[in-house]
Amino acid sequence: MTTPTKTERHPLTASEAFAAVLYGAVCADGVVTHAEALALTGALFKTSMFHGLSDGQLRVILGRVRSLHKEVGLDTMLSEAAPRVPLDLRDTAYAQCVDLVMADDEVNEQELGYLHKAQKALGVPDGVALKVVEVIRILNKA
């Protein structure tokens, strides 16, 4: 049996796509810590499209996202997921990515690279991206 190609795989749902973009932020440095996994779950449950989901339903979504990441890698996952994020949630997805990356006050090159790619893939204007980074920095000083 062969591995499905991009065209043979079922397309990501909007919620899977949103989760994939955020998952990329926590795995950009190659390691997903327990704290990052918890932060990712919390970020998803704060988003309107995940309200009302059970823990089991979220695990299924994240399982599909992890499988996709293992199958196609981070860049392809992002390029497939970003266009499927609803337009009204793309700035939100980017802001949540920034929050996840900056939560520990240690941002490495891989994470910066992912944020830049996510911004472009989601179509977040530079001005909005700068405002998001400024606000997240302020929030993380508290």
N, C-alpha and C positions, 0 to 999 in steps of 0.2 A: 504494500500500500504506500502510495506517495504522499508527501506532505502537501496540503492544499496551497495553491498559489494565492496571491492577493485577490485575484478575481474569483477564485473558488471558495474562499473563506466567506462566512457570513459577515456583512458589513457591521461595524460597530454601531450600537445604539447611541443616542445622544448621551445617556448617562455613562455608558462604557467609555465613550470618547472623552468626556469631561474627566472621568476617573483616570484614564490613561495619561492625559496631559499632566495631571497632578502627580501621578505615580512617577512619571519621568523626572519630576523635580526632586523627589526623595531618593531616587536611584541613580541620579546623574553622576555621583561620585563613585558608583560601583558597589555601595554598601547601603542596605536599608536596615537601620537600627530599630530596635523595639520602640524607642521613643518616636522615631520618624513614622513608623507604621501607625502608632496611636494618633500622632498629629494628622496624618493623612486621613484616617478614619473620621476624626473629629471635624476636619475641614469639609469632608464630603457630606457629613450629616448636617452641617450648617447651611448647605446649599439647598435651595428650594426643590430641585429635582430629586433629591434624595430623602426629603421628608416623607415619613410613613413607611420607609423600607425597614425590613427587619435586619438584624445582624446577619442572618443567613443569606438574605437576598444580596446584601452588600458583599459578603464573602464570595458569592457566585460572580458578581461583577468584577471584583478584584482578582479572582482566579483567572477569569478570561483575559484581563489586562496583563497579568504576570505571564500567562502562556504566550500571548502575543509578543510581549517584550522578549521572551526567550527565543521565540521563533524568528522574529524579524529585526530585533535590535532597537535601540532607543530612537535613532533618527527616523527610521521608517515608521515606527509606532507613532511618533509625533506627527509625521507628515500625513499618516492615515487618519489620526484622531482629530487633529485641529480643525479640519473643514467640517467635521460632524458635530462640533460643539455649537450649540445654538448661538446665533449672532448676539443675542442680548446677554449671554453669559461668557463671552470671550474675554472681556476686560476682567470679569470676576475670576475666571480661570487663571489668567495671568497674575492677578493680585494674590490669589491663593498660592500659586507657585512661588512667588517672591516671599511670601510669608513663611512657607515651608522651608525654603532655602536659607532665609536669614534668621530663623528662630534661634539658632545656636550661636549667632554672631561670628561664625566662621564660614566664609564663602570662598570656595576654591575655584580654580580655573574651569573645571568640568561643570560645576554648578552655574558659574557665570555664562559659560558657553550655552548651556541648556536654556537659561533664562532668555538669552538673546534669540536663540532659535525659536523658542516658544512665543516670544513677542512677535516675531516676524510671521510665524505660521498662523497665529491667531489674528493677525492684522491689527495689533494694538499700536496706535500711533506713538511716536517717540515722546511727545509731550505727556500723554497719559502714563506711559511707562515710567517716566521720571517722577511724576507725582506719586505713583504707587510706591516706588522705591523710597521716596522721602517719607511718606506716611508710615510705611512698615518700619523704617529705621526709628522713627519717633516712637511708635508703639512698642518696639522691642527694647527701648531704653527704660521703660517703666519697671 
